[in-house]
């Protein structure tokens, strides 16, 4: 976990520590037998799912179903957050 201090939107401000994934697979793609491109980790529940460049776009589907607003990249070397409702990007 890394500490962050962001003032871009209320959802990003609510993230006090970034949840990082030790899971290097899209849990939904594994169940479906599909492939993913990059991975994202939900900052509300910690699930790791595939990005919008993946055919199934599981993380965006998770946002629409659960309304968990902020994700973090789960790609090695990437340190950024995305807020779906405010469409705000922030590096940390």
LUMGU-315665 format. One line per 10 residues: number of its first residue (from 1); their letters; for each residue x, y, z of N, C-alpha, C. Coordinates in steps of 0.2 Angstrom, whole numbers. Each point is the difference from the previous one (the first is absolute). Layout:
N
NUM = a = X Y Z X Y Z X Y Z | ... $
END
This chain:
92
1 = xxxxxxxxxx = 4 -6 0 -4 6 0 4 6 0 | -2 5 -4 4 6 0 -5 6 2 | 3 5 4 -4 6 2 -1 5 -6 | -5 3 -1 -1 5 -5 -4 6 3 | 1 6 -3 -3 6 2 -3 3 -7 | -6 -1 -1 -3 3 -7 -6 5 2 | -1 5 -4 -5 4 1 -4 2 -6 | 0 -5 -4 -4 1 -7 -7 -1 1 | -2 -5 3 -7 -2 1 -2 -3 6 | -6 0 3 -1 -3 6 1 -8 0 $
11 = xxxxxxxxxx = 0 -3 -5 1 -7 0 7 -2 0 | 5 4 -3 7 -1 0 2 3 7 | -3 5 3 2 2 7 -2 -5 5 | -5 -4 -1 -1 -6 5 5 -5 0 | 4 -1 -5 5 -5 0 6 2 4 | 1 -3 5 5 2 5 6 -4 -1 | -1 -7 -2 6 -4 -2 -3 -4 -6 | 5 -1 -5 -2 -3 -6 1 -8 1 | -6 -3 -2 0 -8 1 4 -2 -6 | 5 -4 1 4 -3 -5 -2 -7 -1 $
21 = xxxxxxxxxx = 0 -3 -6 -2 -7 -1 6 -5 0 | -1 -5 3 5 -6 0 -2 -5 -5 | -6 1 -3 -4 -4 -5 2 3 -7 | 3 -4 -4 2 2 -6 -4 -3 -6 | -7 -1 2 -4 -3 -5 -7 4 1 | -4 0 -6 -7 2 1 -4 -5 2 | -3 0 6 -4 -5 3 -6 -2 -4 | -3 5 -4 -6 -1 -4 2 -4 -6 | 6 2 -3 2 -3 -6 2 -7 1 | 3 -2 6 2 -6 1 -6 -5 0 $
31 = xxxxxxxxxx = -6 3 4 -6 -4 0 -3 -1 -7 | 1 5 -5 -3 0 -6 4 -4 -5 | 6 0 1 5 -3 -5 2 5 -5 | 0 6 2 2 6 -5 6 3 2 | 3 4 -5 7 3 2 -1 7 2 | 5 3 3 0 7 2 6 3 -2 | 0 7 0 5 4 -3 4 2 6 | -2 5 4 2 3 6 -4 -1 6 | 2 1 6 -4 -2 6 -1 7 4 | -5 0 3 -2 6 5 -3 -3 6 $
41 = xxxxxxxxxx = 2 4 6 -2 -2 6 -5 5 3 | -6 -3 2 -5 5 3 2 2 7 | -1 6 1 3 3 6 -6 0 6 | -5 -3 -2 -6 -1 5 1 -7 3 | 0 -5 -4 -1 -7 2 7 -4 -1 | 4 3 -5 7 -4 -1 0 -5 -5 | -6 -1 -4 0 -5 -5 4 3 -6 | 4 -5 -3 4 2 -6 -4 -3 -6 | -1 5 -5 -3 -2 -6 3 3 -6 | -2 -2 -6 3 3 -6 -2 7 -2 $
51 = xxxxxxxxxx = 4 3 -4 -1 7 -2 -5 1 -6 | -1 6 -2 -4 1 -6 3 -2 -7 | 6 -1 0 4 -3 -6 -1 -7 -1 | -3 -3 5 -1 -7 0 -7 -1 -3 | -1 -6 -3 -7 -1 -4 -6 1 5 | 1 -3 6 -6 -1 5 -1 6 4 | 6 5 1 -1 6 4 -3 -1 7 | 2 -5 3 -3 -2 7 1 5 5 | 5 4 0 0 5 6 -5 6 -1 | -1 2 -7 -6 5 -1 -6 -3 2 $
61 = xxxxxxxxxx = -1 -7 -2 -7 -3 2 0 0 7 | 5 -2 4 0 0 7 -2 7 3 | 2 5 -3 -1 7 2 -8 1 -1 | -3 -1 -6 -7 1 -1 -4 -4 5 | 2 -6 1 -4 -5 5 0 2 7 | 6 2 2 2 1 7 0 7 2 | 2 5 -5 1 7 2 6 1 4 | 5 -4 0 6 1 3 4 5 -4 | 1 6 2 3 6 -5 7 0 -2 | 4 -3 4 8 1 -1 3 -6 -2 $
71 = xxxxxxxxxx = 4 -1 -5 5 -5 -1 7 2 0 | 4 -5 0 7 1 0 3 -5 -6 | 5 3 -3 3 -5 -5 4 -6 4 | -1 -6 -2 3 -5 3 6 -3 -4 | 2 5 -5 6 -2 -4 6 2 3 | 5 -5 0 7 2 3 3 7 -2 | 2 4 4 3 6 -2 -5 6 -1 | -6 -1 0 -5 5 -1 -3 2 7 | 0 6 1 -3 3 6 -5 5 -1 | -6 -2 -2 -5 5 -1 -7 -2 2 $
81 = xxxxxxxxxx = -5 4 1 -7 -1 2 -4 3 -5 | -6 -3 -1 -5 3 -4 -7 0 4 | -3 6 -1 -7 1 3 -5 -1 -5 | -4 -5 0 -5 0 -5 -5 5 -1 | -4 2 6 -5 5 0 2 7 -2 | 6 2 2 3 6 -1 5 1 -6 | 1 -6 -3 5 -1 -6 7 4 2 | 2 -2 6 6 3 2 6 -5 1 | 6 2 -3 6 -4 0 5 3 5 | 3 -4 4 5 3 4 6 -5 1 $
91 = xx = 6 2 0 6 -4 1 1 1 7 | 3 -5 3 2 0 7 7 -2 1 $
END
